[in-house]
Each structure stands twice: as structure tokens, then as C-alpha cells.
């Protein structure tokens, strides 16, 4: 059962967290391009809206990753291991950054694109928080692979 859960956990991470990370990372640059677009502004804004929609939908689906991770850790008997507790904490921070910072700021940028346009500093901060989100997941992945103190020899 552990192998099945681990496989589903990894598959969910690849299918759900990967697209969120890519779409969220592309959003600030596409928003800047939409601001600069004159002739094709509606198409440029539409691509920014699509990136927001991808980020939002995959963020919701991505919540299956920590859920599957919890059940996987429980079945493997590693739920109390320090590396996993750190991974859980970093995952919670990543989820918080995405849901409480990145998505609301993306929404604000979309509203601003319909009006006067977002402040360039807003896009820079959004890019910074998106980078933090990506970095947090990178650290979690490394912890999952390295598993400090593991006896598997990996």
C-alpha cells in the first residue's frame, strides 16, 4: 500500500504542483507584456487571465499532494521524523504564500489591467513571492529525496 500511496503522491505533485509553479512564475512577465501591448492588448490580457485560472484551479487540485503525503508517511511509519516535520511546515508555508499572497495579488493585477494598469512594484513583489513559493517546493522536494537520517542509503 505504501508504494501505491507514494506513487500517487509523486504523480499528484508532478501533475498539480508543477503547473501551478510554471503558471504563477509566468504571470508577472505576461502581465508586464500585456501592459506594454498596444495593438493586441485584449489577447495579451486574456493570456494573463488564463495563467491566473491555471494557478487557481491547480492550486486547489494541488491540495491533494499534502493529503496523499500524510497518508504515505503514515503508512511508511515516518510521520514523526524530523525531515518530514520540516517538509510539512514548509509545505504549509508554501500553501499559505500561494493562497494568501500570490493568488490575491494576481487578482489585483487582473483588476488593474482592466483599468489603469498595476504598479510595476506590485509585479516585482508578485514575482518575488512566486519565487519564494517555487523555492519552498524545491526545498521540500530535496528533503523528500534526501530524507536526512534515512536508513535506505539514498
TIBAMI-417520 format. One line per field, with one value per atom (N, C-alpha, C, CB): chain; y, x, z; atom name; residue in three letters; residue number from 1. Coordinates in Angstrom, 2 decimals. Glycine has a CB too. Layout:
<rs>
chain: c(A,...) $
v: c(Y,...) $
u: c(X,...) $
w: c(Z,...) $
name: c(CA,...) $
resn: c(ala,...) $
resi: c(NUM,...) $
</rs>
This chain:
<rs>
chain: c(A,A,A,A,A,A,A,A,A,A,A,A,A,A,A,A,A,A,A,A,A,A,A,A,A,A,A,A,A,A,A,A,A,A,A,A,A,A,A,A,A,A,A,A,A,A,A,A,A,A,A,A,A,A,A,A,A,A,A,A,A,A,A,A,A,A,A,A,A,A,A,A,A,A,A,A,A,A,A,A,A,A,A,A,A,A,A,A,A,A,A,A,A,A,A,A,A,A,A,A,A,A,A,A,A,A,A,A,A,A,A,A,A,A,A,A,A,A,A,A,A,A,A,A,A,A,A,A,A,A,A,A,A,A,A,A,A,A,A,A,A,A,A,A,A,A,A,A,A,A,A,A,A,A,A,A,A,A,A,A,A,A,A,A,A,A,A,A,A,A,A,A,A,A,A,A,A,A,A,A,A,A,A,A,A,A,A,A,A,A,A,A,A,A,A,A,A,A,A,A,A,A,A,A,A,A,A,A,A,A,A,A,A,A,A,A,A,A,A,A,A,A,A,A,A,A,A,A,A,A,A,A,A,A,A,A,A,A,A,A,A,A,A,A,A,A,A,A,A,A,A,A,A,A,A,A,A,A,A,A,A,A,A,A,A,A,A,A,A,A,A,A,A,A,A,A,A,A,A,A,A,A,A,A,A,A,A,A,A,A,A,A,A,A,A,A,A,A,A,A,A,A,A,A,A,A,A,A,A,A,A,A,A,A,A,A,A,A,A,A,A,A,A,A,A,A,A,A,A,A,A,A,A,A,A,A,A,A,A,A,A,A,A,A,A,A,A,A,A,A,A,A,A,A,A,A,A,A,A,A,A,A,A,A,A,A,A,A,A,A,A,A,A,A,A,A,A,A,A,A,A,A,A,A,A,A,A,A,A,A,A,A,A,A,A,A,A,A,A,A,A,A,A,A,A,A,A,A,A,A,A,A,A,A,A,A,A,A,A,A,A,A,A,A,A,A,A,A,A,A,A,A,A,A,A,A,A,A,A,A,A,A,A,A,A,A,A,A,A,A,A,A,A,A,A,A,A,A,A,A,A,A,A,A,A,A,A,A,A,A,A,A,A,A,A,A,A,A,A,A,A,A,A,A,A,A,A,A,A,A,A,A,A,A,A,A,A,A,A,A,A,A,A,A,A,A,A,A,A,A,A,A,A,A,A,A,A,A,A,A,A,A,A,A,A,A,A,A,A,A,A,A,A,A,A,A,A,A,A,A,A,A,A,A,A,A,A,A,A,A,A,A,A,A,A,A,A,A,A,A,A,A,A,A,A,A,A,A,A,A,A,A,A,A,A,A,A,A,A,A,A,A,A,A,A,A,A,A,A,A,A,A,A,A,A,A,A,A,A,A,A,A,A,A,A,A,A,A,A,A,A,A,A,A,A,A) $
v: c(-1.19,0.00,1.27,-0.01,1.21,2.37,2.76,2.08,1.77,2.07,2.74,0.79,2.28,2.89,4.34,2.08,4.55,5.91,6.82,5.88,6.30,7.10,7.45,6.34,6.49,6.76,7.83,5.46,7.73,8.72,10.11,8.28,10.12,11.37,12.06,11.10,11.30,11.86,12.29,10.83,11.47,11.80,13.08,10.63,13.19,14.40,15.63,14.23,15.48,16.60,17.06,16.21,16.11,16.46,17.10,15.21,16.50,16.97,18.24,15.90,18.47,19.62,20.75,19.16,20.44,21.49,22.07,20.94,21.23,21.71,22.79,20.55,22.55,23.59,24.88,23.05,24.75,25.96,26.77,25.59,26.10,26.78,27.47,25.78,26.79,27.37,28.54,26.30,28.33,29.39,30.61,28.87,30.39,31.51,32.25,31.02,31.51,32.15,32.96,31.09,32.51,33.23,34.47,32.30,34.48,35.53,36.95,35.31,37.28,38.66,39.12,38.81,38.27,38.65,38.86,37.58,37.99,38.15,39.40,36.90,39.72,40.94,42.17,41.01,42.16,43.27,43.38,43.07,42.24,42.25,42.78,40.84,42.45,42.94,44.46,42.25,44.97,46.42,47.13,46.76,46.49,47.10,46.92,46.49,45.97,45.68,46.80,44.31,47.25,48.28,47.65,49.43,47.12,46.60,45.33,46.35,44.47,43.16,43.03,42.05,44.13,44.12,43.13,45.50,43.02,42.05,40.61,42.12,40.23,38.87,38.70,38.57,39.74,39.66,39.55,40.89,40.32,40.26,38.89,41.41,38.35,37.03,35.95,36.68,36.07,35.08,35.20,35.25,36.43,36.64,36.04,38.15,36.23,35.63,34.10,36.07,33.54,32.08,31.58,31.66,32.29,31.90,31.98,32.80,32.99,33.09,31.90,34.42,31.58,30.46,29.14,30.37,28.93,27.71,27.67,27.66,28.79,28.85,28.52,30.24,29.13,28.94,27.50,29.90,26.96,25.61,24.56,25.31,24.66,23.67,23.82,23.80,25.02,25.20,24.39,26.69,24.41,23.62,22.13,23.96,21.70,20.29,19.89,19.98,20.84,20.59,20.27,21.76,20.59,20.27,18.75,20.90,17.99,16.52,16.05,15.84,16.84,16.43,16.28,17.45,17.29,17.08,16.02,18.38,15.91,14.88,13.49,15.02,13.26,11.96,11.76,11.87,12.84,12.76,12.33,14.09,12.85,12.47,10.97,13.28,10.48,9.05,8.18,8.78,8.66,7.93,7.83,8.61,8.96,8.97,8.09,10.40,8.12,7.28,5.80,7.60,5.42,4.01,3.56,3.78,4.51,4.18,4.28,5.09,4.79,4.91,6.01,3.63,7.08,8.15,9.47,8.33,9.41,10.62,11.52,10.26,10.98,11.79,12.16,11.09,11.74,12.03,13.54,11.26,14.04,15.50,16.03,15.82,15.30,15.78,15.93,14.83,15.04,15.12,16.27,13.79,16.48,17.59,18.93,17.55,19.04,20.26,20.39,20.23,19.28,19.31,19.73,17.93,19.24,19.61,21.11,18.79,21.61,23.04,23.89,23.35,23.50,24.25,24.16,23.72,23.02,22.87,23.80,21.40,23.88,24.78,26.23,24.61,26.60,27.96,28.19,28.20,27.21,27.35,27.51,26.12,26.70,26.81,28.19,25.69,28.65,29.98,31.09,30.24,31.01,32.02,32.02,31.74,30.84,30.76,31.28,29.31,30.79,31.14,32.53,30.12,32.98,34.26,35.43,34.12,35.15,36.24,36.22,36.15,35.12,35.08,35.22,33.78,34.38,34.44,35.78,33.31,36.33,37.65,38.75,38.04,38.70,39.72,39.54,39.65,38.29,38.07,38.65,36.57,38.44,39.01,40.53,38.59,41.13,42.59,43.08,43.04,42.34,42.72,42.64,41.81,41.59,41.47,42.63,40.14,43.01,44.15,45.43,44.32,45.58,46.77,46.78,46.84,45.62,45.56,46.03,44.13,45.86,46.35,47.86,45.66,48.44,49.88,50.55,50.19,51.13,51.93,51.10,52.97,49.88,49.04,48.98,49.56,47.86,47.70,48.50,46.23,48.83,49.48,48.49,49.94,48.92,48.00,47.33,48.74,48.04,47.45,46.27,48.50,46.33,45.22,43.97,45.59,44.13,42.99,42.44,43.39,43.32,42.87,42.08,44.06,42.58,41.85,40.52,42.70,40.52,39.27,38.26,39.54,38.71,37.83,37.29,38.57,38.14,37.71,36.62,38.92,36.83,35.84,34.54,36.40,34.66,33.46,32.69,33.83,33.41,32.76,32.09,33.77,32.73,32.11,30.81,33.09,30.84,29.64,28.51,29.95,28.83,27.82,27.31,28.42,28.20,27.81,26.89,29.04,27.22,26.37,24.95,26.96,24.83,23.49,22.78,23.59,23.54,22.93,22.32,23.97,23.05,22.53,21.30,23.61,21.33,20.16,18.95,20.47,19.15,18.03,17.47,18.48,18.35,17.89,17.10,19.09,17.59,16.85,15.49,17.66,15.43,14.15,13.15,14.38,13.65,12.77,12.37,13.45,13.34,13.09,12.41,14.38,12.82,12.26,12.10,10.90,13.18,13.11,12.05,14.49,11.24,10.21,8.93,10.72,8.90,7.70,6.53,7.97,5.36,4.15,3.47,3.17,4.11,3.48,3.63,4.04,4.51,4.70,5.65,3.39,6.27,7.19,8.52,7.42) $
u: c(0.81,0.00,0.87,-0.93,2.01,2.90,3.39,4.09,3.72,4.22,3.15,4.71,1.91,0.81,0.61,-0.50,0.57,0.39,1.54,0.26,2.76,3.92,3.85,5.22,3.46,3.33,2.27,2.96,1.14,0.08,0.52,-1.21,1.24,1.76,2.71,2.48,3.65,4.62,3.91,5.73,3.00,2.26,1.44,1.33,0.76,-0.02,0.88,-0.81,2.05,2.99,3.42,4.22,3.73,4.17,3.03,4.69,1.85,0.72,0.07,-0.32,0.12,-0.60,0.31,-1.44,1.40,2.29,3.12,3.21,3.55,4.32,3.60,4.65,2.36,1.65,1.41,0.34,1.12,0.95,2.23,0.55,3.34,4.63,4.95,5.74,4.73,5.03,4.09,4.92,2.78,1.82,2.03,0.39,2.24,2.45,3.74,2.48,4.75,6.03,5.93,7.12,5.11,4.95,4.06,4.36,3.21,2.20,2.79,1.43,3.77,4.27,4.83,5.33,5.57,6.15,5.06,7.14,4.06,2.95,2.13,2.05,2.00,1.28,2.04,1.07,3.38,4.19,4.02,5.69,4.02,3.84,2.46,4.04,1.45,0.10,0.04,-0.92,0.76,0.80,1.45,1.54,2.48,3.22,2.51,4.61,1.59,0.92,-0.06,0.19,0.01,-0.94,-1.99,-0.21,-1.56,-2.49,-3.19,-1.76,-2.48,-3.03,-3.27,-2.09,-3.62,-3.81,-4.87,-4.17,-6.03,-7.04,-6.51,-8.30,-5.74,-5.18,-4.13,-4.56,-3.34,-2.32,-2.96,-1.39,-4.00,-4.71,-5.39,-5.77,-5.91,-6.53,-5.52,-7.15,-4.29,-3.28,-2.95,-2.01,-2.96,-2.72,-3.87,-2.56,-5.10,-6.27,-6.16,-7.58,-5.70,-5.56,-4.53,-5.16,-3.42,-2.41,-2.97,-1.17,-3.79,-4.42,-5.35,-5.21,-6.14,-7.09,-6.35,-7.97,-5.27,-4.45,-3.90,-3.29,-3.37,-2.80,-3.87,-2.19,-5.04,-6.12,-6.64,-7.27,-6.93,-7.50,-6.50,-7.97,-5.28,-4.27,-3.85,-3.05,-3.99,-3.72,-4.71,-3.79,-5.96,-6.98,-6.69,-8.39,-6.39,-6.08,-4.80,-5.97,-3.86,-2.59,-2.73,-1.69,-3.86,-4.07,-4.10,-5.38,-4.27,-4.21,-2.79,-4.72,-1.79,-0.39,-0.07,0.56,-0.32,-0.04,-0.94,-0.18,-2.18,-3.08,-2.52,-4.50,-2.13,-1.54,-0.21,-1.33,0.54,1.81,1.62,2.53,0.58,0.29,-0.01,-0.90,-0.87,-1.22,-0.02,-2.38,0.80,2.01,2.96,2.72,3.19,4.09,3.57,4.28,2.28,1.66,1.87,0.16,1.67,1.82,3.28,1.26,4.22,5.64,6.22,6.41,5.42,5.88,6.90,6.44,6.87,7.85,7.20,8.60,5.97,5.21,5.88,3.83,6.66,7.32,8.76,7.27,9.28,10.67,10.88,11.08,12.00,12.25,12.22,13.59,12.81,12.82,11.40,13.62,10.51,9.13,8.39,8.40,8.65,8.02,8.43,8.37,9.71,10.18,9.49,11.73,9.37,8.69,7.23,8.77,6.58,5.18,5.07,4.59,5.97,5.96,6.21,7.01,7.19,7.50,6.34,8.79,5.69,4.53,3.41,4.04,3.19,2.16,2.49,2.03,3.76,4.17,3.95,5.66,4.31,4.12,2.65,4.70,1.81,0.36,-0.13,-0.42,0.34,-0.05,0.39,0.53,1.61,2.12,1.25,3.61,0.94,0.14,-1.27,0.09,-1.94,-3.35,-3.57,-3.99,-2.65,-2.86,-2.12,-2.44,-1.12,-0.34,-0.39,1.12,0.02,0.15,-1.21,0.82,-2.16,-3.46,-4.17,-4.36,-4.24,-4.88,-4.16,-4.94,-2.83,-2.09,-2.32,-0.58,-2.41,-2.73,-4.10,-2.69,-5.06,-6.40,-6.32,-7.33,-5.56,-5.40,-4.77,-4.56,-3.79,-3.16,-4.18,-1.94,-5.00,-6.02,-7.00,-6.76,-7.42,-8.33,-7.65,-8.78,-6.38,-5.64,-5.44,-4.30,-5.28,-5.11,-6.37,-4.76,-7.52,-8.77,-8.90,-9.96,-8.13,-8.19,-6.92,-8.45,-6.23,-5.05,-3.78,-4.85,-3.81,-2.62,-2.00,-1.61,-1.38,-0.79,0.49,-0.51,0.78,2.03,3.16,2.04,4.25,5.35,5.91,6.46,5.87,6.36,5.49,6.39,4.20,3.30,3.72,1.84,4.07,4.51,5.84,4.64,6.73,8.00,7.80,8.93,6.93,6.65,5.96,5.77,5.06,4.39,5.41,3.31,6.35,7.41,8.25,8.31,8.52,9.30,8.55,9.61,7.27,6.50,6.34,5.13,6.21,6.12,7.44,5.79,8.55,9.85,10.00,10.97,9.47,9.51,8.70,8.95,7.55,6.71,7.49,5.40,8.12,8.90,10.07,9.42,10.75,11.89,11.44,12.59,10.33,9.81,9.55,8.52,8.92,8.65,9.94,7.72,10.92,12.21,12.85,13.15,12.83,13.40,12.63,13.38,11.31,10.51,10.89,9.00,11.04,11.42,12.78,11.44,13.73,15.06,14.96,16.02,14.20,14.02,13.38,13.17,12.44,11.77,12.74,10.56,13.64,14.59,15.74,15.15,16.30,17.46,17.09,18.18,15.98,15.49,16.64,14.81,17.05,18.16,17.89,18.39,18.87,18.74,18.12,17.95,17.79,17.17,18.15,16.66,17.63,18.48,18.43,18.05,17.81,17.71,18.96,16.54,19.86,21.10,20.95,21.60,19.78,19.56,20.24,18.08) $
w: c(0.00,0.00,0.00,1.21,0.68,0.74,-0.64,1.65,-1.46,-2.81,-3.66,-3.50,-3.53,-4.28,-3.82,-4.10,-2.51,-1.99,-2.39,-0.48,-2.31,-2.71,-4.19,-2.40,-5.00,-6.44,-6.71,-7.20,-6.04,-6.23,-5.73,-5.48,-4.62,-4.05,-5.04,-2.71,-5.58,-6.53,-7.82,-6.85,-8.31,-9.53,-9.33,-9.93,-8.20,-7.92,-7.84,-6.60,-7.24,-7.16,-8.54,-6.33,-9.40,-10.75,-11.55,-11.49,-11.46,-12.28,-11.76,-12.36,-10.45,-9.89,-9.43,-8.74,-8.77,-8.27,-9.42,-7.17,-10.34,-11.49,-12.28,-12.40,-12.72,-13.48,-12.68,-13.96,-11.39,-10.56,-10.58,-9.10,-10.37,-10.30,-11.62,-9.94,-12.72,-14.03,-14.34,-15.13,-14.16,-14.47,-13.59,-14.32,-12.30,-11.38,-11.72,-9.93,-12.13,-12.49,-13.77,-12.64,-14.69,-15.96,-15.82,-17.01,-14.83,-14.68,-14.67,-13.41,-13.81,-13.80,-15.14,-12.74,-15.80,-17.10,-18.14,-17.58,-18.15,-19.11,-18.79,-19.10,-17.50,-17.12,-17.61,-15.58,-17.47,-17.99,-19.50,-17.63,-20.19,-21.64,-22.02,-22.22,-21.24,-21.52,-21.34,-20.59,-20.35,-20.15,-21.33,-18.86,-21.89,-23.00,-24.34,-23.07,-24.43,-25.70,-26.03,-25.64,-27.27,-27.71,-28.62,-28.45,-29.73,-30.73,-30.26,-32.03,-29.60,-29.24,-27.73,-29.71,-27.09,-25.64,-25.17,-25.16,-25.82,-25.33,-25.32,-26.19,-26.33,-26.36,-25.27,-27.75,-25.04,-24.01,-22.63,-24.07,-22.38,-21.10,-20.95,-20.99,-22.05,-22.00,-21.59,-23.36,-22.05,-21.66,-20.17,-22.52,-19.64,-18.22,-17.41,-17.89,-17.89,-17.22,-17.21,-17.92,-18.30,-18.39,-17.38,-19.82,-17.24,-16.25,-14.84,-16.38,-14.56,-13.25,-13.02,-13.12,-14.02,-13.91,-13.69,-15.18,-14.42,-14.23,-12.81,-15.26,-12.35,-11.00,-9.97,-10.72,-10.10,-9.12,-9.12,-9.42,-10.29,-10.37,-9.92,-11.80,-10.38,-9.99,-8.53,-10.88,-7.98,-6.54,-5.72,-6.14,-6.14,-5.44,-5.59,-5.98,-6.81,-7.02,-6.30,-8.52,-6.17,-5.51,-4.03,-5.68,-3.44,-2.04,-1.80,-1.55,-2.89,-2.75,-2.44,-4.05,-2.81,-2.60,-1.12,-3.25,-0.28,1.15,1.78,1.90,1.30,1.84,1.55,1.25,0.31,-0.04,0.68,-1.56,0.85,1.57,3.01,1.53,3.65,5.03,5.12,5.57,4.24,4.27,3.90,3.31,2.99,2.62,3.81,1.41,4.46,5.62,6.75,6.14,6.93,7.96,7.64,8.09,6.39,6.02,6.06,4.63,5.88,5.92,7.34,4.98,8.27,9.65,9.88,10.09,9.08,9.21,9.62,7.91,10.08,10.37,11.40,10.83,12.30,13.32,13.00,14.61,11.86,11.51,11.30,10.23,11.80,11.69,10.26,12.30,9.31,7.92,7.39,7.03,7.82,7.35,8.03,7.62,9.31,10.01,9.41,11.51,9.04,8.36,7.01,8.19,6.28,4.98,5.12,4.31,6.15,6.39,6.67,7.57,7.51,7.83,6.58,8.90,5.78,4.55,3.55,3.90,3.49,2.62,3.07,2.61,4.38,4.90,4.56,6.43,4.66,4.30,2.80,4.68,1.98,0.53,0.18,-0.21,0.80,0.55,0.99,1.32,2.14,2.61,1.66,3.97,1.18,0.24,-1.02,-0.13,-1.52,-2.75,-2.54,-3.25,-1.50,-1.31,-0.73,-0.41,0.12,0.81,0.18,2.23,-0.65,-1.24,-2.77,-0.77,-3.38,-4.84,-5.53,-5.28,-5.19,-5.88,-5.67,-5.40,-4.44,-4.31,-5.09,-2.84,-5.12,-5.89,-7.38,-5.58,-7.85,-9.25,-9.58,-9.59,-8.70,-8.88,-8.98,-7.73,-8.09,-8.11,-9.40,-6.94,-9.90,-11.17,-12.31,-11.47,-12.32,-13.36,-13.31,-13.23,-12.12,-11.98,-12.48,-10.51,-12.14,-12.58,-14.08,-11.87,-14.69,-16.15,-16.86,-16.60,-16.23,-16.82,-16.68,-16.16,-15.76,-15.53,-15.97,-14.07,-15.01,-15.31,-15.43,-14.25,-14.98,-15.00,-13.63,-16.02,-13.32,-11.99,-11.84,-11.71,-10.63,-10.28,-10.57,-8.77,-11.24,-11.52,-10.27,-12.23,-9.13,-7.88,-7.47,-6.75,-7.78,-7.47,-8.23,-7.81,-9.48,-10.29,-9.78,-11.77,-9.35,-8.80,-7.52,-8.55,-6.64,-5.39,-5.68,-4.45,-6.66,-7.03,-7.54,-8.11,-8.36,-8.86,-7.70,-9.87,-6.71,-5.55,-4.77,-4.62,-4.51,-3.75,-4.54,-3.38,-5.85,-6.68,-6.62,-8.14,-6.63,-6.48,-5.13,-6.68,-4.08,-2.75,-2.74,-1.67,-3.37,-3.47,-4.16,-4.25,-5.27,-6.01,-5.18,-7.33,-4.49,-3.66,-2.51,-3.11,-1.89,-0.81,-1.31,-0.21,-2.47,-3.01,-3.40,-4.23,-3.88,-4.22,-2.98,-4.85,-1.87,-0.62,-0.16,0.47,-0.27,0.12,-0.72,-0.03,-2.02,-2.90,-2.49,-4.38,-2.23,-1.82,-0.52,-1.64,0.43,1.70,1.46,2.68,0.53,0.24,-0.40,-0.69,-1.19,-1.87,-0.93,-3.13,-0.23,0.62,1.92,0.92,2.52,3.79,4.80,3.55,5.41,6.37,7.46,7.03,7.71,8.72,8.21,9.85,6.91,6.36,6.37,4.93,6.55,6.52,5.17,7.60,4.18,2.86,2.03,2.11,2.48,1.73,0.58,1.23,0.41,-0.70,-0.46,-0.92) $
name: c(N,CA,C,CB,N,CA,C,CB,N,CA,C,CB,N,CA,C,CB,N,CA,C,CB,N,CA,C,CB,N,CA,C,CB,N,CA,C,CB,N,CA,C,CB,N,CA,C,CB,N,CA,C,CB,N,CA,C,CB,N,CA,C,CB,N,CA,C,CB,N,CA,C,CB,N,CA,C,CB,N,CA,C,CB,N,CA,C,CB,N,CA,C,CB,N,CA,C,CB,N,CA,C,CB,N,CA,C,CB,N,CA,C,CB,N,CA,C,CB,N,CA,C,CB,N,CA,C,CB,N,CA,C,CB,N,CA,C,CB,N,CA,C,CB,N,CA,C,CB,N,CA,C,CB,N,CA,C,CB,N,CA,C,CB,N,CA,C,CB,N,CA,C,CB,N,CA,C,CB,N,CA,C,CB,N,CA,C,CB,N,CA,C,CB,N,CA,C,CB,N,CA,C,CB,N,CA,C,CB,N,CA,C,CB,N,CA,C,CB,N,CA,C,CB,N,CA,C,CB,N,CA,C,CB,N,CA,C,CB,N,CA,C,CB,N,CA,C,CB,N,CA,C,CB,N,CA,C,CB,N,CA,C,CB,N,CA,C,CB,N,CA,C,CB,N,CA,C,CB,N,CA,C,CB,N,CA,C,CB,N,CA,C,CB,N,CA,C,CB,N,CA,C,CB,N,CA,C,CB,N,CA,C,CB,N,CA,C,CB,N,CA,C,CB,N,CA,C,CB,N,CA,C,CB,N,CA,C,CB,N,CA,C,CB,N,CA,C,CB,N,CA,C,CB,N,CA,C,CB,N,CA,C,CB,N,CA,C,CB,N,CA,C,CB,N,CA,C,CB,N,CA,C,CB,N,CA,C,CB,N,CA,C,CB,N,CA,C,CB,N,CA,C,CB,N,CA,C,CB,N,CA,C,CB,N,CA,C,CB,N,CA,C,CB,N,CA,C,CB,N,CA,C,CB,N,CA,C,CB,N,CA,C,CB,N,CA,C,CB,N,CA,C,CB,N,CA,C,CB,N,CA,C,CB,N,CA,C,CB,N,CA,C,CB,N,CA,C,CB,N,CA,C,CB,N,CA,C,CB,N,CA,C,CB,N,CA,C,CB,N,CA,C,CB,N,CA,C,CB,N,CA,C,CB,N,CA,C,CB,N,CA,C,CB,N,CA,C,CB,N,CA,C,CB,N,CA,C,CB,N,CA,C,CB,N,CA,C,CB,N,CA,C,CB,N,CA,C,CB,N,CA,C,CB,N,CA,C,CB,N,CA,C,CB,N,CA,C,CB,N,CA,C,CB,N,CA,C,CB,N,CA,C,CB,N,CA,C,CB,N,CA,C,CB,N,CA,C,CB,N,CA,C,CB,N,CA,C,CB,N,CA,C,CB,N,CA,C,CB,N,CA,C,CB,N,CA,C,CB,N,CA,C,CB,N,CA,C,CB,N,CA,C,CB,N,CA,C,CB,N,CA,C,CB,N,CA,C,CB,N,CA,C,CB,N,CA,C,CB,N,CA,C,CB,N,CA,C,CB,N,CA,C,CB,N,CA,C,CB,N,CA,C,CB,N,CA,C,CB,N,CA,C,CB,N,CA,C,CB,N,CA,C,CB,N,CA,C,CB,N,CA,C,CB,N,CA,C,CB,N,CA,C,CB,N,CA,C,CB,N,CA,C,CB,N,CA,C,CB,N,CA,C,CB,N,CA,C,CB) $
resn: c(unk,unk,unk,unk,unk,unk,unk,unk,unk,unk,unk,unk,unk,unk,unk,unk,unk,unk,unk,unk,unk,unk,unk,unk,unk,unk,unk,unk,unk,unk,unk,unk,unk,unk,unk,unk,unk,unk,unk,unk,unk,unk,unk,unk,unk,unk,unk,unk,unk,unk,unk,unk,unk,unk,unk,unk,unk,unk,unk,unk,unk,unk,unk,unk,unk,unk,unk,unk,unk,unk,unk,unk,unk,unk,unk,unk,unk,unk,unk,unk,unk,unk,unk,unk,unk,unk,unk,unk,unk,unk,unk,unk,unk,unk,unk,unk,unk,unk,unk,unk,unk,unk,unk,unk,unk,unk,unk,unk,unk,unk,unk,unk,unk,unk,unk,unk,unk,unk,unk,unk,unk,unk,unk,unk,unk,unk,unk,unk,unk,unk,unk,unk,unk,unk,unk,unk,unk,unk,unk,unk,unk,unk,unk,unk,unk,unk,unk,unk,unk,unk,unk,unk,unk,unk,unk,unk,unk,unk,unk,unk,unk,unk,unk,unk,unk,unk,unk,unk,unk,unk,unk,unk,unk,unk,unk,unk,unk,unk,unk,unk,unk,unk,unk,unk,unk,unk,unk,unk,unk,unk,unk,unk,unk,unk,unk,unk,unk,unk,unk,unk,unk,unk,unk,unk,unk,unk,unk,unk,unk,unk,unk,unk,unk,unk,unk,unk,unk,unk,unk,unk,unk,unk,unk,unk,unk,unk,unk,unk,unk,unk,unk,unk,unk,unk,unk,unk,unk,unk,unk,unk,unk,unk,unk,unk,unk,unk,unk,unk,unk,unk,unk,unk,unk,unk,unk,unk,unk,unk,unk,unk,unk,unk,unk,unk,unk,unk,unk,unk,unk,unk,unk,unk,unk,unk,unk,unk,unk,unk,unk,unk,unk,unk,unk,unk,unk,unk,unk,unk,unk,unk,unk,unk,unk,unk,unk,unk,unk,unk,unk,unk,unk,unk,unk,unk,unk,unk,unk,unk,unk,unk,unk,unk,unk,unk,unk,unk,unk,unk,unk,unk,unk,unk,unk,unk,unk,unk,unk,unk,unk,unk,unk,unk,unk,unk,unk,unk,unk,unk,unk,unk,unk,unk,unk,unk,unk,unk,unk,unk,unk,unk,unk,unk,unk,unk,unk,unk,unk,unk,unk,unk,unk,unk,unk,unk,unk,unk,unk,unk,unk,unk,unk,unk,unk,unk,unk,unk,unk,unk,unk,unk,unk,unk,unk,unk,unk,unk,unk,unk,unk,unk,unk,unk,unk,unk,unk,unk,unk,unk,unk,unk,unk,unk,unk,unk,unk,unk,unk,unk,unk,unk,unk,unk,unk,unk,unk,unk,unk,unk,unk,unk,unk,unk,unk,unk,unk,unk,unk,unk,unk,unk,unk,unk,unk,unk,unk,unk,unk,unk,unk,unk,unk,unk,unk,unk,unk,unk,unk,unk,unk,unk,unk,unk,unk,unk,unk,unk,unk,unk,unk,unk,unk,unk,unk,unk,unk,unk,unk,unk,unk,unk,unk,unk,unk,unk,unk,unk,unk,unk,unk,unk,unk,unk,unk,unk,unk,unk,unk,unk,unk,unk,unk,unk,unk,unk,unk,unk,unk,unk,unk,unk,unk,unk,unk,unk,unk,unk,unk,unk,unk,unk,unk,unk,unk,unk,unk,unk,unk,unk,unk,unk,unk,unk,unk,unk,unk,unk,unk,unk,unk,unk,unk,unk,unk,unk,unk,unk,unk,unk,unk,unk,unk,unk,unk,unk,unk,unk,unk,unk,unk,unk,unk,unk,unk,unk,unk,unk,unk,unk,unk,unk,unk,unk,unk,unk,unk,unk,unk,unk,unk,unk,unk,unk,unk,unk,unk,unk,unk,unk,unk,unk,unk,unk,unk,unk,unk,unk,unk,unk,unk,unk,unk,unk,unk,unk,unk,unk,unk,unk,unk,unk,unk,unk,unk,unk,unk,unk,unk,unk,unk,unk,unk,unk,unk,unk,unk,unk) $
resi: c(1,1,1,1,2,2,2,2,3,3,3,3,4,4,4,4,5,5,5,5,6,6,6,6,7,7,7,7,8,8,8,8,9,9,9,9,10,10,10,10,11,11,11,11,12,12,12,12,13,13,13,13,14,14,14,14,15,15,15,15,16,16,16,16,17,17,17,17,18,18,18,18,19,19,19,19,20,20,20,20,21,21,21,21,22,22,22,22,23,23,23,23,24,24,24,24,25,25,25,25,26,26,26,26,27,27,27,27,28,28,28,28,29,29,29,29,30,30,30,30,31,31,31,31,32,32,32,32,33,33,33,33,34,34,34,34,35,35,35,35,36,36,36,36,37,37,37,37,38,38,38,38,39,39,39,39,40,40,40,40,41,41,41,41,42,42,42,42,43,43,43,43,44,44,44,44,45,45,45,45,46,46,46,46,47,47,47,47,48,48,48,48,49,49,49,49,50,50,50,50,51,51,51,51,52,52,52,52,53,53,53,53,54,54,54,54,55,55,55,55,56,56,56,56,57,57,57,57,58,58,58,58,59,59,59,59,60,60,60,60,61,61,61,61,62,62,62,62,63,63,63,63,64,64,64,64,65,65,65,65,66,66,66,66,67,67,67,67,68,68,68,68,69,69,69,69,70,70,70,70,71,71,71,71,72,72,72,72,73,73,73,73,74,74,74,74,75,75,75,75,76,76,76,76,77,77,77,77,78,78,78,78,79,79,79,79,80,80,80,80,81,81,81,81,82,82,82,82,83,83,83,83,84,84,84,84,85,85,85,85,86,86,86,86,87,87,87,87,88,88,88,88,89,89,89,89,90,90,90,90,91,91,91,91,92,92,92,92,93,93,93,93,94,94,94,94,95,95,95,95,96,96,96,96,97,97,97,97,98,98,98,98,99,99,99,99,100,100,100,100,101,101,101,101,102,102,102,102,103,103,103,103,104,104,104,104,105,105,105,105,106,106,106,106,107,107,107,107,108,108,108,108,109,109,109,109,110,110,110,110,111,111,111,111,112,112,112,112,113,113,113,113,114,114,114,114,115,115,115,115,116,116,116,116,117,117,117,117,118,118,118,118,119,119,119,119,120,120,120,120,121,121,121,121,122,122,122,122,123,123,123,123,124,124,124,124,125,125,125,125,126,126,126,126,127,127,127,127,128,128,128,128,129,129,129,129,130,130,130,130,131,131,131,131,132,132,132,132,133,133,133,133,134,134,134,134,135,135,135,135,136,136,136,136,137,137,137,137,138,138,138,138,139,139,139,139,140,140,140,140,141,141,141,141,142,142,142,142,143,143,143,143,144,144,144,144,145,145,145,145,146,146,146,146,147,147,147,147,148,148,148,148,149,149,149,149,150,150,150,150,151,151,151,151,152,152,152,152,153,153,153,153,154,154,154,154) $
</rs>
